């Protein structure tokens, strides 16, 4: 690994069948920090996350995690190695209880022995989930379901947490709660790659950020610098 990067992506390209979405993007995720991929709908953020998680094969490029080339690894192998995706749209199991959903996050061999410990940690992080542990996940609000999806990801004992559009469709008060939780996780030393349409909040949190446009990196820099960039302000912040 170079420069303390936990994840290094080079020339990543591809998409869905004949539809090419990514056109050779490069970025790095330093350990113990929040890195953000920001941009509008259709910029390629979710496609990038799917490729990192092993759900979609790239047509070109490299993905190095902890110094290892992982392009040939399955999604399950990546989770077992600590590369964990919390997907867009939450995807909780609606008929299962909150606790049953959480325990599914610890199904891999490395996480299973620590399930009880991790469960208490998730409940401490999200007291609402503790209050609703026996409630069906489908009866939760959108924000509570996002907490549940994030908690389920934490149950896998991630080394690198991939968060894809965690604020999508949430009320502003719930967006603030979710971003506060993300900031607290990073404050505890977790490495996070955050993919978001909410450019302002993401850049406030991120140490390093990349602006994606039409499947390519249009800008990169510190979150603070990009937050002050006139082009970013005009295009994404309405300033």
Secondary structure, 3 states (H helix, E strand, C coil): CCCCEEEEEEEEEEEECCEEEEEEEEEEEECCCEEEEECCCCCCHHHHHHHHHCCCCCCEEEEEECCEECCCCCHHHHHHCCEEEECCCCCCCCCCEHHHHHHHCCCCHHHHCCHHHHHHHHHHHCHHHHHCCCCEHHHCCHHHHHHHHHHHHHHCCCCEEEEECCCCCCCHHHHHHHHHHHHHHHHCCCEEEEEECCHHHHHHHCCEEEEEECCEEEEEEEHHHHHCCHHHHHHHCCC
